[in-house]
Amino acid sequence: MKILIVEDDISTRDASSFYLDGIGHEVKAAATPAEARELAAENPPDVLICDWRLGGTEDGADVARDLQSKYESNIIFITAHPLRALRSATRDLQVARYLRKPISLGDLAAALKDVEAA
């Protein structure tokens, strides 16, 4: 699958990218919403793995809303914040999975398998 990871934490972004690439996915990674939109325009993702709080004026929900409307990407959200708040902020989106940080790479791979099977 073509996967776009949007994560402002470099170690999380790099580890996830390296792992998912190693198990056969085509992975692009972005640190900011602007970078995510640019990468998606070049190669629309099947799946968006997105952190909720990205540390700027836009958050992951803004990015997901934009990319899902343009490319019909499946969405997996990851966050260290309360899931109830994230679910409330994204109720207008079709979210495949919500994962709570810290996540294991195995949990991330399992979430992708669920998306692929759906």
A tleap script that builds the chain and sets N, CA, C and O, in Angstrom:
source leaprc.protein.ff14SB
mol = sequence {
  NMET LYS ILE LEU ILE VAL GLU ASP ASP ILE
  SER THR ARG ASP ALA SER SER PHE TYR LEU
  ASP GLY ILE GLY HIE GLU VAL LYS ALA ALA
  ALA THR PRO ALA GLU ALA ARG GLU LEU ALA
  ALA GLU ASN PRO PRO ASP VAL LEU ILE CYS
  ASP TRP ARG LEU GLY GLY THR GLU ASP GLY
  ALA ASP VAL ALA ARG ASP LEU GLN SER LYS
  TYR GLU SER ASN ILE ILE PHE ILE THR ALA
  HIE PRO LEU ARG ALA LEU ARG SER ALA THR
  ARG ASP LEU GLN VAL ALA ARG TYR LEU ARG
  LYS PRO ILE SER LEU GLY ASP LEU ALA ALA
  ALA LEU LYS ASP VAL GLU ALA CALA
}
set mol.1.N position { 0.843 -1.190 0.000 }
set mol.1.CA position { 0.000 0.000 0.000 }
set mol.1.C position { 0.881 1.244 0.000 }
set mol.1.O position { 2.016 1.229 0.478 }
set mol.2.N position { 0.330 2.311 -0.546 }
set mol.2.CA position { 1.014 3.606 -0.491 }
set mol.2.C position { 0.571 4.289 0.802 }
set mol.2.O position { -0.615 4.530 1.025 }
set mol.3.N position { 1.554 4.591 1.643 }
set mol.3.CA position { 1.283 5.138 2.966 }
set mol.3.C position { 1.959 6.492 3.116 }
set mol.3.O position { 3.112 6.672 2.725 }
set mol.4.N position { 1.228 7.436 3.686 }
set mol.4.CA position { 1.789 8.733 4.044 }
set mol.4.C position { 1.697 8.870 5.557 }
set mol.4.O position { 0.612 8.799 6.134 }
set mol.5.N position { 2.846 9.066 6.189 }
set mol.5.CA position { 2.915 9.282 7.631 }
set mol.5.C position { 3.090 10.775 7.875 }
set mol.5.O position { 3.981 11.404 7.303 }
set mol.6.N position { 2.242 11.336 8.721 }
set mol.6.CA position { 2.353 12.746 9.106 }
set mol.6.C position { 2.590 12.774 10.610 }
set mol.6.O position { 1.682 12.506 11.397 }
set mol.7.N position { 3.810 13.100 10.998 }
set mol.7.CA position { 4.227 13.033 12.403 }
set mol.7.C position { 5.307 14.075 12.625 }
set mol.7.O position { 6.299 14.112 11.898 }
set mol.8.N position { 5.117 14.928 13.635 }
set mol.8.CA position { 6.109 15.965 13.896 }
set mol.8.C position { 7.298 15.471 14.717 }
set mol.8.O position { 8.336 16.131 14.740 }
set mol.9.N position { 7.176 14.343 15.380 }
set mol.9.CA position { 8.290 13.785 16.147 }
set mol.9.C position { 9.176 12.967 15.204 }
set mol.9.O position { 8.739 11.958 14.651 }
set mol.10.N position { 10.412 13.407 15.029 }
set mol.10.CA position { 11.290 12.798 14.034 }
set mol.10.C position { 11.595 11.333 14.321 }
set mol.10.O position { 11.639 10.529 13.390 }
set mol.11.N position { 11.805 10.967 15.571 }
set mol.11.CA position { 12.146 9.572 15.860 }
set mol.11.C position { 10.955 8.645 15.595 }
set mol.11.O position { 11.134 7.542 15.079 }
set mol.12.N position { 9.762 9.078 15.938 }
set mol.12.CA position { 8.560 8.288 15.660 }
set mol.12.C position { 8.334 8.180 14.159 }
set mol.12.O position { 8.023 7.106 13.642 }
set mol.13.N position { 8.491 9.286 13.475 }
set mol.13.CA position { 8.302 9.314 12.023 }
set mol.13.C position { 9.313 8.396 11.325 }
set mol.13.O position { 8.942 7.609 10.454 }
set mol.14.N position { 10.576 8.500 11.706 }
set mol.14.CA position { 11.612 7.691 11.065 }
set mol.14.C position { 11.452 6.207 11.367 }
set mol.14.O position { 11.594 5.376 10.469 }
set mol.15.N position { 11.160 5.865 12.611 }
set mol.15.CA position { 11.006 4.448 12.982 }
set mol.15.C position { 9.821 3.825 12.250 }
set mol.15.O position { 9.922 2.713 11.731 }
set mol.16.N position { 8.710 4.534 12.210 }
set mol.16.CA position { 7.518 4.023 11.519 }
set mol.16.C position { 7.786 3.862 10.026 }
set mol.16.O position { 7.422 2.848 9.431 }
set mol.17.N position { 8.415 4.851 9.432 }
set mol.17.CA position { 8.721 4.800 8.000 }
set mol.17.C position { 9.631 3.619 7.679 }
set mol.17.O position { 9.365 2.856 6.751 }
set mol.18.N position { 10.687 3.477 8.440 }
set mol.18.CA position { 11.656 2.407 8.204 }
set mol.18.C position { 10.990 1.039 8.337 }
set mol.18.O position { 11.191 0.158 7.501 }
set mol.19.N position { 10.200 0.872 9.391 }
set mol.19.CA position { 9.539 -0.414 9.633 }
set mol.19.C position { 8.539 -0.752 8.520 }
set mol.19.O position { 8.562 -1.854 7.974 }
set mol.20.N position { 7.673 0.190 8.194 }
set mol.20.CA position { 6.636 -0.080 7.191 }
set mol.20.C position { 7.235 -0.288 5.804 }
set mol.20.O position { 6.734 -1.103 5.029 }
set mol.21.N position { 8.287 0.430 5.489 }
set mol.21.CA position { 8.995 0.209 4.237 }
set mol.21.C position { 9.597 -1.206 4.230 }
set mol.21.O position { 9.565 -1.893 3.209 }
set mol.22.N position { 10.134 -1.623 5.357 }
set mol.22.CA position { 10.754 -2.939 5.470 }
set mol.22.C position { 9.785 -4.100 5.322 }
set mol.22.O position { 10.193 -5.203 4.959 }
set mol.23.N position { 8.501 -3.865 5.600 }
set mol.23.CA position { 7.518 -4.947 5.437 }
set mol.23.C position { 6.753 -4.824 4.112 }
set mol.23.O position { 5.723 -5.467 3.909 }
set mol.24.N position { 7.288 -3.977 3.214 }
set mol.24.CA position { 6.790 -3.981 1.849 }
set mol.24.C position { 5.868 -2.868 1.412 }
set mol.24.O position { 5.325 -2.919 0.309 }
set mol.25.N position { 5.679 -1.870 2.240 }
set mol.25.CA position { 4.815 -0.759 1.847 }
set mol.25.C position { 5.636 0.351 1.190 }
set mol.25.O position { 6.835 0.483 1.436 }
set mol.26.N position { 4.977 1.135 0.363 }
set mol.26.CA position { 5.596 2.323 -0.223 }
set mol.26.C position { 5.281 3.485 0.717 }
set mol.26.O position { 4.127 3.896 0.836 }
set mol.27.N position { 6.311 4.013 1.384 }
set mol.27.CA position { 6.100 4.966 2.470 }
set mol.27.C position { 6.720 6.324 2.158 }
set mol.27.O position { 7.867 6.419 1.722 }
set mol.28.N position { 5.944 7.354 2.391 }
set mol.28.CA position { 6.415 8.741 2.385 }
set mol.28.C position { 6.126 9.291 3.773 }
set mol.28.O position { 5.186 8.852 4.437 }
set mol.29.N position { 6.932 10.251 4.212 }
set mol.29.CA position { 6.742 10.804 5.555 }
set mol.29.C position { 6.875 12.315 5.530 }
set mol.29.O position { 7.730 12.872 4.840 }
set mol.30.N position { 6.011 12.967 6.298 }
set mol.30.CA position { 5.984 14.423 6.366 }
set mol.30.C position { 5.995 14.870 7.822 }
set mol.30.O position { 5.449 14.202 8.700 }
set mol.31.N position { 6.623 16.005 8.054 }
set mol.31.CA position { 6.673 16.579 9.398 }
set mol.31.C position { 5.613 17.655 9.608 }
set mol.31.O position { 5.275 17.989 10.744 }
set mol.32.N position { 5.095 18.192 8.516 }
set mol.32.CA position { 4.148 19.307 8.600 }
set mol.32.C position { 2.945 19.071 7.694 }
set mol.32.O position { 3.017 18.269 6.763 }
set mol.33.N position { 1.853 19.757 7.957 }
set mol.33.CA position { 0.700 19.656 7.063 }
set mol.33.C position { 1.024 20.063 5.622 }
set mol.33.O position { 0.565 19.415 4.682 }
set mol.34.N position { 1.801 21.119 5.443 }
set mol.34.CA position { 2.153 21.565 4.089 }
set mol.34.C position { 2.950 20.496 3.350 }
set mol.34.O position { 2.691 20.221 2.179 }
set mol.35.N position { 3.907 19.901 4.029 }
set mol.35.CA position { 4.703 18.837 3.418 }
set mol.35.C position { 3.820 17.627 3.087 }
set mol.35.O position { 4.002 16.994 2.048 }
set mol.36.N position { 2.880 17.311 3.953 }
set mol.36.CA position { 1.969 16.189 3.718 }
set mol.36.C position { 1.134 16.423 2.460 }
set mol.36.O position { 0.969 15.518 1.642 }
set mol.37.N position { 0.616 17.618 2.311 }
set mol.37.CA position { -0.198 17.924 1.132 }
set mol.37.C position { 0.631 17.849 -0.155 }
set mol.37.O position { 0.153 17.375 -1.186 }
set mol.38.N position { 1.869 18.320 -0.079 }
set mol.38.CA position { 2.757 18.275 -1.240 }
set mol.38.C position { 3.054 16.825 -1.638 }
set mol.38.O position { 2.974 16.475 -2.815 }
set mol.39.N position { 3.394 15.993 -0.669 }
set mol.39.CA position { 3.685 14.585 -0.957 }
set mol.39.C position { 2.452 13.851 -1.474 }
set mol.39.O position { 2.557 13.021 -2.377 }
set mol.40.N position { 1.291 14.151 -0.910 }
set mol.40.CA position { 0.049 13.508 -1.347 }
set mol.40.C position { -0.303 13.909 -2.776 }
set mol.40.O position { -0.805 13.086 -3.541 }
set mol.41.N position { -0.050 15.139 -3.138 }
set mol.41.CA position { -0.341 15.589 -4.496 }
set mol.41.C position { 0.541 14.864 -5.512 }
set mol.41.O position { 0.105 14.581 -6.628 }
set mol.42.N position { 1.771 14.567 -5.127 }
set mol.42.CA position { 2.701 13.848 -6.006 }
set mol.42.C position { 2.345 12.372 -6.128 }
set mol.42.O position { 2.501 11.772 -7.191 }
set mol.43.N position { 1.869 11.793 -5.033 }
set mol.43.CA position { 1.604 10.353 -4.995 }
set mol.43.C position { 0.504 10.093 -3.967 }
set mol.43.O position { 0.807 9.822 -2.805 }
set mol.44.N position { -0.764 10.170 -4.368 }
set mol.44.CA position { -1.877 10.041 -3.412 }
set mol.44.C position { -1.788 8.747 -2.589 }
set mol.44.O position { -1.614 7.660 -3.141 }
set mol.45.N position { -1.910 8.881 -1.275 }
set mol.45.CA position { -1.764 7.702 -0.408 }
set mol.45.C position { -3.058 6.884 -0.312 }
set mol.45.O position { -4.167 7.416 -0.352 }
set mol.46.N position { -2.862 5.568 -0.184 }
set mol.46.CA position { -3.983 4.695 0.142 }
set mol.46.C position { -4.363 4.871 1.606 }
set mol.46.O position { -5.538 4.833 1.973 }
set mol.47.N position { -3.332 5.066 2.436 }
set mol.47.CA position { -3.534 5.189 3.876 }
set mol.47.C position { -2.747 6.384 4.391 }
set mol.47.O position { -1.585 6.582 4.037 }
set mol.48.N position { -3.395 7.168 5.223 }
set mol.48.CA position { -2.770 8.275 5.931 }
set mol.48.C position { -2.644 7.870 7.391 }
set mol.48.O position { -3.643 7.606 8.059 }
set mol.49.N position { -1.414 7.823 7.882 }
set mol.49.CA position { -1.170 7.593 9.305 }
set mol.49.C position { -0.785 8.941 9.868 }
set mol.49.O position { 0.259 9.494 9.521 }
set mol.50.N position { -1.624 9.466 10.733 }
set mol.50.CA position { -1.493 10.871 11.092 }
set mol.50.C position { -1.536 11.093 12.601 }
set mol.50.O position { -2.434 10.614 13.294 }
set mol.51.N position { -0.557 11.822 13.083 }
set mol.51.CA position { -0.586 12.305 14.463 }
set mol.51.C position { -1.645 13.402 14.530 }
set mol.51.O position { -1.867 14.125 13.559 }
set mol.52.N position { -2.290 13.515 15.680 }
set mol.52.CA position { -3.330 14.532 15.797 }
set mol.52.C position { -2.741 15.915 16.023 }
set mol.52.O position { -3.020 16.842 15.263 }
set mol.53.N position { -1.939 16.059 17.051 }
set mol.53.CA position { -1.364 17.363 17.402 }
set mol.53.C position { 0.000 17.502 16.745 }
set mol.53.O position { 0.955 16.820 17.118 }
set mol.54.N position { 0.081 18.395 15.759 }
set mol.54.CA position { 1.308 18.544 14.982 }
set mol.54.C position { 2.124 19.776 15.368 }
set mol.54.O position { 3.149 20.059 14.747 }
set mol.55.N position { 1.685 20.497 16.367 }
set mol.55.CA position { 2.486 21.601 16.885 }
set mol.55.C position { 2.411 22.900 16.106 }
set mol.55.O position { 3.212 23.800 16.362 }
set mol.56.N position { 1.499 23.038 15.179 }
set mol.56.CA position { 1.358 24.278 14.420 }
set mol.56.C position { -0.060 24.781 14.472 }
set mol.56.O position { -0.823 24.426 15.370 }
set mol.57.N position { -0.411 25.602 13.515 }
set mol.57.CA position { -1.771 26.147 13.482 }
set mol.57.C position { -2.778 25.125 12.974 }
set mol.57.O position { -3.964 25.215 13.292 }
set mol.58.N position { -2.318 24.147 12.183 }
set mol.58.CA position { -3.186 23.071 11.711 }
set mol.58.C position { -2.859 21.794 12.474 }
set mol.58.O position { -1.722 21.581 12.895 }
set mol.59.N position { -3.862 20.957 12.644 }
set mol.59.CA position { -3.607 19.676 13.293 }
set mol.59.C position { -3.853 18.543 12.305 }
set mol.59.O position { -4.199 18.775 11.147 }
set mol.60.N position { -3.671 17.328 12.776 }
set mol.60.CA position { -3.832 16.167 11.925 }
set mol.60.C position { -5.235 16.017 11.367 }
set mol.60.O position { -5.408 15.496 10.265 }
set mol.61.N position { -6.240 16.463 12.109 }
set mol.61.CA position { -7.615 16.387 11.614 }
set mol.61.C position { -7.795 17.262 10.377 }
set mol.61.O position { -8.510 16.886 9.448 }
set mol.62.N position { -7.150 18.423 10.361 }
set mol.62.CA position { -7.222 19.299 9.187 }
set mol.62.C position { -6.605 18.624 7.965 }
set mol.62.O position { -7.165 18.660 6.869 }
set mol.63.N position { -5.456 18.014 8.171 }
set mol.63.CA position { -4.766 17.322 7.079 }
set mol.63.C position { -5.616 16.148 6.585 }
set mol.63.O position { -5.814 15.974 5.383 }
set mol.64.N position { -6.108 15.357 7.521 }
set mol.64.CA position { -6.908 14.173 7.169 }
set mol.64.C position { -8.162 14.574 6.398 }
set mol.64.O position { -8.519 13.931 5.411 }
set mol.65.N position { -8.823 15.624 6.841 }
set mol.65.CA position { -10.030 16.108 6.181 }
set mol.65.C position { -9.728 16.451 4.712 }
set mol.65.O position { -10.474 16.081 3.805 }
set mol.66.N position { -8.639 17.153 4.512 }
set mol.66.CA position { -8.252 17.573 3.171 }
set mol.66.C position { -7.890 16.368 2.292 }
set mol.66.O position { -8.371 16.253 1.164 }
set mol.67.N position { -7.053 15.484 2.806 }
set mol.67.CA position { -6.596 14.360 1.991 }
set mol.67.C position { -7.692 13.326 1.753 }
set mol.67.O position { -7.749 12.722 0.682 }
set mol.68.N position { -8.551 13.119 2.726 }
set mol.68.CA position { -9.627 12.161 2.517 }
set mol.68.C position { -10.605 12.680 1.466 }
set mol.68.O position { -11.108 11.902 0.656 }
set mol.69.N position { -10.876 13.969 1.469 }
set mol.69.CA position { -11.808 14.515 0.480 }
set mol.69.C position { -11.222 14.488 -0.928 }
set mol.69.O position { -11.954 14.296 -1.899 }
set mol.70.N position { -9.926 14.676 -1.046 }
set mol.70.CA position { -9.293 14.697 -2.371 }
set mol.70.C position { -8.952 13.311 -2.901 }
set mol.70.O position { -9.116 13.038 -4.090 }
set mol.71.N position { -8.473 12.428 -2.010 }
set mol.71.CA position { -7.906 11.160 -2.473 }
set mol.71.C position { -8.608 9.921 -1.907 }
set mol.71.O position { -8.242 8.793 -2.239 }
set mol.72.N position { -9.608 10.129 -1.062 }
set mol.72.CA position { -10.334 9.020 -0.430 }
set mol.72.C position { -9.396 8.099 0.358 }
set mol.72.O position { -9.609 6.888 0.419 }
set mol.73.N position { -8.373 8.678 0.950 }
set mol.73.CA position { -7.405 7.913 1.738 }
set mol.73.C position { -8.048 7.365 3.005 }
set mol.73.O position { -8.865 8.031 3.640 }
set mol.74.N position { -7.665 6.140 3.362 }
set mol.74.CA position { -8.033 5.600 4.665 }
set mol.74.C position { -7.201 6.318 5.716 }
set mol.74.O position { -6.079 6.744 5.443 }
set mol.75.N position { -7.749 6.450 6.912 }
set mol.75.CA position { -7.060 7.213 7.953 }
set mol.75.C position { -6.852 6.358 9.189 }
set mol.75.O position { -7.761 5.689 9.680 }
set mol.76.N position { -5.618 6.407 9.673 }
set mol.76.CA position { -5.283 5.861 10.986 }
set mol.76.C position { -4.701 7.018 11.778 }
set mol.76.O position { -3.687 7.598 11.389 }
set mol.77.N position { -5.348 7.353 12.897 }
set mol.77.CA position { -4.850 8.417 13.760 }
set mol.77.C position { -4.047 7.825 14.907 }
set mol.77.O position { -4.380 6.771 15.450 }
set mol.78.N position { -2.987 8.529 15.257 }
set mol.78.CA position { -2.227 8.193 16.457 }
set mol.78.C position { -2.140 9.448 17.318 }
set mol.78.O position { -1.995 10.558 16.807 }
set mol.79.N position { -2.231 9.256 18.626 }
set mol.79.CA position { -2.174 10.414 19.516 }
set mol.79.C position { -1.791 10.004 20.926 }
set mol.79.O position { -2.031 8.875 21.355 }
set mol.80.N position { -1.199 10.935 21.626 }
set mol.80.CA position { -0.942 10.768 23.054 }
set mol.80.C position { -2.049 11.430 23.865 }
set mol.80.O position { -2.090 11.300 25.088 }
set mol.81.N position { -2.934 12.129 23.193 }
set mol.81.CA position { -4.033 12.846 23.845 }
set mol.81.C position { -5.234 11.913 24.019 }
set mol.81.O position { -5.271 10.837 23.423 }
set mol.82.N position { -6.209 12.315 24.824 }
set mol.82.CA position { -7.379 11.461 25.048 }
set mol.82.C position { -8.102 11.112 23.737 }
set mol.82.O position { -8.390 11.985 22.918 }
set mol.83.N position { -8.380 9.843 23.565 }
set mol.83.CA position { -9.043 9.386 22.341 }
set mol.83.C position { -10.441 9.967 22.203 }
set mol.83.O position { -10.897 10.219 21.088 }
set mol.84.N position { -11.116 10.178 23.298 }
set mol.84.CA position { -12.465 10.756 23.244 }
set mol.84.C position { -12.439 12.127 22.563 }
set mol.84.O position { -13.304 12.436 21.744 }
set mol.85.N position { -11.446 12.939 22.905 }
set mol.85.CA position { -11.333 14.266 22.298 }
set mol.85.C position { -11.016 14.157 20.805 }
set mol.85.O position { -11.562 14.912 20.001 }
set mol.86.N position { -10.143 13.228 20.432 }
set mol.86.CA position { -9.806 13.033 19.025 }
set mol.86.C position { -11.019 12.528 18.238 }
set mol.86.O position { -11.289 12.999 17.133 }
set mol.87.N position { -11.737 11.580 18.807 }
set mol.87.CA position { -12.934 11.074 18.116 }
set mol.87.C position { -13.950 12.191 17.898 }
set mol.87.O position { -14.591 12.263 16.850 }
set mol.88.N position { -14.089 13.053 18.887 }
set mol.88.CA position { -15.017 14.176 18.766 }
set mol.88.C position { -14.571 15.141 17.663 }
set mol.88.O position { -15.394 15.636 16.892 }
set mol.89.N position { -13.265 15.401 17.595 }
set mol.89.CA position { -12.730 16.336 16.601 }
set mol.89.C position { -12.752 15.768 15.187 }
set mol.89.O position { -12.610 16.516 14.220 }
set mol.90.N position { -12.929 14.454 15.055 }
set mol.90.CA position { -12.863 13.821 13.733 }
set mol.90.C position { -14.151 13.081 13.383 }
set mol.90.O position { -14.141 12.199 12.524 }
set mol.91.N position { -15.245 13.424 14.030 }
set mol.91.CA position { -16.493 12.685 13.787 }
set mol.91.C position { -17.010 12.847 12.362 }
set mol.91.O position { -17.834 12.051 11.912 }
set mol.92.N position { -16.540 13.863 11.650 }
set mol.92.CA position { -16.950 14.053 10.259 }
set mol.92.C position { -16.098 13.244 9.268 }
set mol.92.O position { -16.356 13.261 8.064 }
set mol.93.N position { -15.096 12.546 9.776 }
set mol.93.CA position { -14.210 11.749 8.933 }
set mol.93.C position { -14.517 10.266 9.062 }
set mol.93.O position { -15.102 9.822 10.050 }
set mol.94.N position { -14.120 9.514 8.059 }
set mol.94.CA position { -14.187 8.061 8.145 }
set mol.94.C position { -12.802 7.580 8.581 }
set mol.94.O position { -11.886 7.480 7.764 }
set mol.95.N position { -12.659 7.287 9.858 }
set mol.95.CA position { -11.374 6.884 10.429 }
set mol.95.C position { -11.375 5.374 10.609 }
set mol.95.O position { -12.272 4.808 11.232 }
set mol.96.N position { -10.355 4.734 10.053 }
set mol.96.CA position { -10.257 3.280 10.136 }
set mol.96.C position { -9.844 2.823 11.533 }
set mol.96.O position { -10.390 1.850 12.054 }
set mol.97.N position { -8.894 3.510 12.134 }
set mol.97.CA position { -8.402 3.133 13.466 }
set mol.97.C position { -7.883 4.349 14.204 }
set mol.97.O position { -7.373 5.298 13.607 }
set mol.98.N position { -8.026 4.295 15.521 }
set mol.98.CA position { -7.417 5.263 16.425 }
set mol.98.C position { -6.432 4.493 17.285 }
set mol.98.O position { -6.798 3.500 17.914 }
set mol.99.N position { -5.187 4.942 17.317 }
set mol.99.CA position { -4.164 4.285 18.127 }
set mol.99.C position { -3.605 5.268 19.134 }
set mol.99.O position { -3.398 6.443 18.832 }
set mol.100.N position { -3.367 4.772 20.327 }
set mol.100.CA position { -2.873 5.608 21.428 }
set mol.100.C position { -1.370 5.437 21.553 }
set mol.100.O position { -0.862 4.316 21.590 }
set mol.101.N position { -0.659 6.565 21.620 }
set mol.101.CA position { 0.793 6.552 21.837 }
set mol.101.C position { 1.082 6.199 23.289 }
set mol.101.O position { 0.297 6.544 24.172 }
set mol.102.N position { 2.166 5.534 23.546 }
set mol.102.CA position { 3.109 5.012 22.557 }
set mol.102.C position { 2.537 3.773 21.878 }
set mol.102.O position { 1.912 2.929 22.521 }
set mol.103.N position { 2.759 3.678 20.585 }
set mol.103.CA position { 2.274 2.517 19.835 }
set mol.103.C position { 3.454 1.615 19.510 }
set mol.103.O position { 4.589 2.068 19.365 }
set mol.104.N position { 3.157 0.343 19.400 }
set mol.104.CA position { 4.192 -0.576 18.940 }
set mol.104.C position { 4.097 -0.649 17.426 }
set mol.104.O position { 3.035 -0.427 16.845 }
set mol.105.N position { 5.208 -0.961 16.802 }
set mol.105.CA position { 5.190 -1.091 15.347 }
set mol.105.C position { 4.327 -2.272 14.928 }
set mol.105.O position { 3.728 -2.255 13.853 }
set mol.106.N position { 4.261 -3.296 15.770 }
set mol.106.CA position { 3.376 -4.431 15.498 }
set mol.106.C position { 1.914 -4.024 15.488 }
set mol.106.O position { 1.143 -4.488 14.648 }
set mol.107.N position { 1.521 -3.145 16.430 }
set mol.107.CA position { 0.144 -2.639 16.448 }
set mol.107.C position { -0.159 -1.826 15.186 }
set mol.107.O position { -1.260 -1.893 14.638 }
set mol.108.N position { 0.821 -1.070 14.744 }
set mol.108.CA position { 0.641 -0.282 13.529 }
set mol.108.C position { 0.485 -1.202 12.315 }
set mol.108.O position { -0.375 -0.973 11.465 }
set mol.109.N position { 1.309 -2.228 12.238 }
set mol.109.CA position { 1.204 -3.196 11.125 }
set mol.109.C position { -0.155 -3.906 11.158 }
set mol.109.O position { -0.762 -4.130 10.111 }
set mol.110.N position { -0.632 -4.259 12.354 }
set mol.110.CA position { -1.935 -4.921 12.476 }
set mol.110.C position { -3.059 -3.993 12.031 }
set mol.110.O position { -4.009 -4.441 11.389 }
set mol.111.N position { -2.967 -2.711 12.362 }
set mol.111.CA position { -3.981 -1.745 11.935 }
set mol.111.C position { -3.988 -1.635 10.411 }
set mol.111.O position { -5.053 -1.527 9.803 }
set mol.112.N position { -2.820 -1.663 9.798 }
set mol.112.CA position { -2.743 -1.608 8.335 }
set mol.112.C position { -3.343 -2.854 7.698 }
set mol.112.O position { -3.995 -2.763 6.657 }
set mol.113.N position { -3.134 -4.002 8.302 }
set mol.113.CA position { -3.732 -5.240 7.785 }
set mol.113.C position { -5.243 -5.162 7.848 }
set mol.113.O position { -5.931 -5.604 6.928 }
set mol.114.N position { -5.767 -4.594 8.942 }
set mol.114.CA position { -7.215 -4.416 9.064 }
set mol.114.C position { -7.754 -3.500 7.960 }
set mol.114.O position { -8.806 -3.769 7.382 }
set mol.115.N position { -7.031 -2.430 7.677 }
set mol.115.CA position { -7.447 -1.491 6.626 }
set mol.115.C position { -7.401 -2.183 5.265 }
set mol.115.O position { -8.304 -2.022 4.445 }
set mol.116.N position { -6.358 -2.942 5.041 }
set mol.116.CA position { -6.195 -3.639 3.766 }
set mol.116.C position { -7.288 -4.674 3.540 }
set mol.116.O position { -7.746 -4.875 2.415 }
set mol.117.N position { -7.699 -5.329 4.621 }
set mol.117.CA position { -8.718 -6.380 4.529 }
set mol.117.C position { -10.125 -5.814 4.348 }
set mol.117.O position { -11.018 -6.502 3.854 }
set mol.118.N position { -10.314 -4.570 4.747 }
set mol.118.CA position { -11.658 -3.962 4.695 }
set mol.118.C position { -12.088 -3.613 3.295 }
set mol.118.O position { -13.189 -3.098 3.097 }
savepdb mol mol.pdb
quit
